[in-house]
Amino acid sequence: MQQNLVQKYNIQGPRYTSYPTVPYWEPEHFTTGAWTEALIRSFRETNTTQGISVYIHLPFCESLCTFCACHKRITRRHDVELPYIQTVLQEWELYCALLPDPPVIKELHLGGGTPTFFSPEHLALLLNGIFSKAVIAPAPEFSFEGHPNNTTPAHLQVLYELGFRRVSFGVQDYDPLVQKAIHRIQPFERVAAVTAGARSVGYESVSHDLVFGLPFQTWASMQSTIERTIELKPDRIAFYSYAHVPWVKGVGQRGFRDTDLPSPELKRKLYEEGKALLERSGYVEIGMDHFALPGDALHQSLHNGQLHRNFMGYSSSATQVMIGLGMSAISDSWYAFGQNEKSVEAYRERVQEGRLPVVKGHLLNEEDLKIRKHILNIMCRLKTSWQEPEMQLPGLPEITSRLQEMEQDGLLEIFDGGVNVTAAGRAFVRNIAMAFDLRLIRKQPGTQIFSMTV
């Protein structure tokens, strides 16, 4: 990778789990009534054909990881579990009362926070409550995020019996110095044990999350982490770039100094060399920051055109409706986004009053919907086309002029009515997607609101 390209394209930019991105939402035009209208419209269009996705945010963690940018609540008190679950189930009842038919759940994901902070019994109570008001689609995709230090055999067994077949474990890095800096101490032996435990229960896909760009990382330490990960042969590997956003998350990302972070050049080397090592070991790059073995559903979805990206990251199936439950959770009706209250107390108060806890959102206009399709194509298929009238935009001349510069740098190829991302361009897919982001182009942020793309 030419260092001048790294320097040129290492700018702040979105990760595009949505379009428009959250900082460019227009909450002044948003109302809960408009959100529910958009949700019902989309639900009627797709519930019986696609089903819906459900994301449940479980925010509690026993300790703070200093690299984390998630909405969480740090506590060792487990008496918070049941009241929170009861509130989530109340929120689900509010949604089910709005919808014209029982929702068909195709995809469900437990995120956080630390979902395995909750006891297996409480997770079963939560999920049975969700399922009691829904229809489960054929071959559903249920997954959860497990902390290697507190995911027990009982967690794995109970969730498996409830239909979960995929689990991702947050590994991040095995180097002791790095683990100390990010306050995430977990030995390799613990990760190996919980990975073997998931497979023995019958999980079909085990994923490990690794992060590059963390404090004190070197290529030697990163290489060791990847090699030890390959020993366990997870079906998927998420190889995330550390998003350093202390201006958003405050003290949570101030557990180390900025000077302890790898330079942009070293960070890019960690990715490039790490990617090469993974590919030599049989993993295939999927979109941005994901790798999978050829037999995994994520790899298969890439080749059959079903790969999708939403607030949960990459998914092997696409649903137009995603309902987010829990504090800070974001819902997506394709035509609108809605985000819940970000504190546990405010979230609980609104739900107990019988109101949806959605307090912020965005209603997509016609231009937004077209750009959203283009960015999804870039992020999931590494190509897009504007040959069809429904994909054409008034801003296309401005977009193509930006793409031409990237073509000169070897990141993509422009053909008559479309664009293909090259192998060299995969590392800069966020930058390529930014060329389509007319909201970002028209109003550059005055302060740093996104992480760096490299």
N, C-alpha and C positions, 0 to 999 in steps of 0.2 A: 504494500500500500504506500503510495507516494505521500511523503510527509506534508507536501504542500497542499494536497487535497484534504488531509486531516485538519490542517490549520484553517483552510478556507471554509470548510463545512462544519467546523466545530462551533456551532452557534446554538442559542437556546431554541428549543422547538418542542411541540407537543408529541405525545406518544400515540395519539389518534385512536384511543379506545372509543371515541365518539367524534362526530362532527355535527355542528360546531363544538369546539372544545369548551370546557366549562368556563374559562375566563371570558369567552365571547358569547355566552348566553345573554339573552335579553330579558331578564326577570321583570322588567317594567311592563312587558307585554304579556306576562304569564299570570294565569289564575288557576286555582285548583279545578274550577269548573271546566276550563278549556283543556286541562290535562286529562280529566276523566272522559271528556268527549272524544279526544284523540285516542285514548286507550280503548274505549268501547268500539270505535270505528275499526281500529286495527285488529282487535280481538274478533270481531265479526268476520273480518276478511280471512283470518288465518287459524283460528283455534281448532277447527276440525281438520285442517289440512297439515299445518305445521306443528300445532300445539304451542305452548308457551315455555319460556324459561323463568325460573325462580331463583333469585339470589338472596340468601339470608346472611346478613351481617351480624356476626357474633363478636363483639368488640373487646372482650375482656382478655387481659394478659397478666400473668403473675409478675413479670419483670419487663423492663423497657429495653428493647433493642435499639441502639442509637443510630442505626441506619434506616429505621422504619419511617415511612411517610404515610402510614395508614391512619385512619380514625380509630383510636383505641382508648381504652380505660384501664389503667394499671391498678390492680388490686389483688390481694391474696384472700379476700373474703368470698367464699363460694356461696354465701347466702344471697348473692346478687343473681344467681342463675335462674331460679324459678320465677321471680317477678319479671325478669326480662323476657323469658320464654312466653309467659302469659300475655305480655304486651304484644309480642310479635304475632301470636295467634289472634289477638284482638284485631290487629291491623289486617291480617289475612281475611278475617271475617268481614271487615269493612270493604275490602276489594271484592270478595265473592258476592256480597250483597249488591254491588254495582253491576257486575257482569251478567249478561243475559243467559248464560249457560254455565254449567260447571267447567272450570278450566281443565284443559288437557295438558298435563305437565310432561314435556319432552325432556327438559334439561333442568337440573337443580344443582346448585353449588353452595356449599357452606364456606364462607370466608371470614376474614377478621382483620385484626385481632387474632385470637387463638381459638378456633372452634373446639379443639380438644381440651380447653379449659373447662368446658361443661362436662358433667358426668355422662356416661353412656345412657343412664336412665333418663336424664333430662333431655338429651338429644332425641331419644326415642319418643318421649312425650311431645316434643316439638314437631317432629316429622310425622308422627301419626295424626297429630292435629291438622297439619297441612294436608295430608293425604285424604283425610276424612271428608273434605269438601271439594275434592278434585277427582279427575280420572287420570290414571297413569297411562301414558302412551306406550305402544309396543316398543320394545328395546330402548328404554329411557337411558339417559346419560346423567348419572348422579355422581358427584365428586365432592371431595372435601379437602381442606388444607389441614395437615396434621403436623404438630410440633413433635419432632423425634423424642424429646425428653418427657412428654406427658401423654403420648398416644399409647394406650394400653391395649393388650389383647382383647379386652372387653369392648373398647371403642371399635376396633376393627371388626369384631364379630357382630356387634349390634348393628352397625351401619351397613355391613354386608347383607345382613338379613332384611334390612329395609330397602335394599335395591342398589346400594352403592357398589360400583365396580372400578372406580378410579380414585386414587389418592395421590396428593402431592406433598412431599416433605420438604420443609425449608432447611436446606443445608448451608447455603451461603459460602462457607469457606472452612477448611479443616485446620488452617494454620493457627496455632495457639495465640500468637501475637495479634492476628486479625480478630480472632474470636474475642479476645479480651477487649480490644478497642470498640467492637460493636456490641459488647455485652451479650454475647450469644455463645455460651460455652456448651458444646455438645460433642462428645467424642465420636470418632468413626464407628467404634464398636456399637454404640447406641443406634446410629443410623442403619448399620448393617442388620441389627437385630429387628428393628421395626420394619425394615424392607422385607426381610425374610418372613416376618410374621404376616404381613399383608399378602404375600404370595401364597403362604400356606393356607390362609383363609379362603383364597380364591380370587383376589382382585386381579382384574385383567390388564390394568395399566397402572404402573407405579412411576411417579414422576419425582425428580429431584430438582430443586431450585438452587442454582448457583448465581453468584453476583460478582461481576468484575468491576473494578474501580474503587474497591473498599480501601480504607486506610491501611497502610503498611504492606499492601499486596505487592509482590514482585512476580516476575514470570516464573521463577523457580517454585514459589509457593502456590501459584495458580496451577501450574503444571501438575504438582503433587495432588492438589485437590481434584483436578479432572481425572487423573489416573486412578485415584482411589474410588472416584465415582464410577468410572468405567468397570472397575472390579465388580461392582454390584449390579451392573447392567440394567439400570432403570429403563423402562420403555420410552420415557420422554425425559428430556432435560431442558429446563428453562434456564437460559444463560443470559441473565438480565444485566443491563448497565445500571450501576448504582446512580440513582437520581438524587443529587445533592441539592436539597431545597430547604436549607435551614431557615430562610426568610418566611417559609410557610409553616414549618413544623417546630420552629423554636428550639428549645433545649434538647428535644429528642434527637436532633442531628447536630448537637454540639458536644458530643461525648469525645471528640477528638478535634485536632486543629486542621484547618484547610491545608496546611503545608504537609500533613501526614498522608494526603491523598495522592495517588499516582498522577503524574503529568498527563496531559491529553495524549502525548505520543506513546507513553507507556500504557495508558489505558487502552488505546487502539491496538497495541501489540498484544495485550492480554486477550482481547477479543479475537484478533486475527489468528494468533497462534493457538488459542483455545479452540476456535472453530475448526482449524485444520486437524487438530488432535482428535476432536470428536468425529470428524468425517472419516479420518483414517480408521476409526474404530467402528464404523458402520452406521453412524448417525447421519440423518439427512436434515439439512436446514429447512425449517418451515416458516415462511414469512419472516418476521422480525423476532429475534431472540429466542426462538424455540427450535429444538432438535428432537427427532423421533426416529426410532428404529423402523425399518420398512413394514413390519407387521402391525404397527400401531395404527389406531383409527385416525389419528391426526395426520399421519403420513398419507393414508388412503384418501382422506378428505381433500388433501391438496391436489391429488391427481384426478379426482372425480368432480372437482369444481365446487365442493361443498364447504370448503374452509370458510370460517366466519370469524369476525372479531367484534367484541363488544366490551362492556365494562369489566367483564370477567377475564378478558384476554382472548386468546385464540380458542376456538371451539370447532369440533368436527361436524357440527350441524348448525343450521341457521334457523332462528326463529325471529319473527318480526316483533313479537311482544316479549319483554323481559320485565317482570315485576320484582322490584327490590324491596325487601322487608328488613326492618331494623334501623337503628340510628345511622344516619349519614348515607344509607343505601340509595342508589340511583336506579330509577326505572326508565325504560325505553319503550315507547309505543311506535317507533319508527318516525311518526309524525311529530313527536314531542318527547322531551326529557323532563323528568321530575326528580328532585333530590329531597330526601327526608331531613328533618332536624338533625343537627350534628352533635348534640349532647344527649346523653341518656335521659336526663331529667325532662328536657323540653320535648323529646320524642314521646316519652311515657305520658306526659301531661296532655298532649294533643290527642293521642289515641284514646286515653281514658275519657276524654270529652266527646268521643265518638266522631272525631274528625281525622281524615287522612293526614299523616304527618308531613306531607309534601309541602315545602315552604319556598322552594326555588326551582326554576326550570326554564325551558326554552321551547317555543313553538317553531318548528322548522318551516321556512317558506319554500317556494318552488326551487329557487337557486340552491338553498341549503341541501335539499333532497338530491339534486343532481350531483353536487360536489361530494356529498356523502357517498354516493355510489362510486364515483371515481376514486376517492381515497380508499374505500373498502377494496376496490379492485387492485389498487397498487399494493396495499398492505397484505392482501390475501392471495392474489394471483400474479403479482409482479407485472401487471400490464393493465391497460385500460384503453377504451376506444370511445371516440365521440362521433362516429360515423352515423349512428342513429339519431334522429331528431330529438328524442327524449333525453339524450345525453349531451346535447349541445348547450353552450352557455354564451351569453353576451361577453363574458370576460375571457373567452378562449384565446384571443390574440395575446393578452397579457400573460396568460398561463403558458402558452407555447413559447413565448420569448424567453421565459425563465427556463423552460425545458431545453431550449436550444443550447444554452450555456452548459447545462449538465451533460448534454450529448457531446459537446466538445471535450468535456472532461472524461468521457468514456463511461458515464454512469447509466446511460440509457440510450435507446435507439428510437427515433421518431419515424413512424411510417405514415402513409396517407390515412389520416383520421385516427391516429392512436399512438401509443408509446409502449415500449417494452423495457423493463429494467434489466440491465446486463448483470453478469456475475459480479463485476466490480461494484455495481451500484447497489447490491443488496445491503452492503454495510451502511449505505446512506439513504435507506428507504424512507426514513422520517423526513429527510431534506426533500426528497422527490415529492412526497405527499404534500409538503408545505407549498410546493409550486402551485397546487390546486386550491390552497386555502385562501380564498379571496377575502375573508374577514380579517385574517392575519395580515394579508398584503395591504389592505386598505387602512388598517389601524395597527401599526407596530406598537408593541407594549412599551410604555415609558420606563418601566422597571422590569427587573428579571422575575418572570412568573413561571417559566418553564425550566426544566433541567437542560443541560447541554446535550447535544445530539451525539457527541463522541464521548 
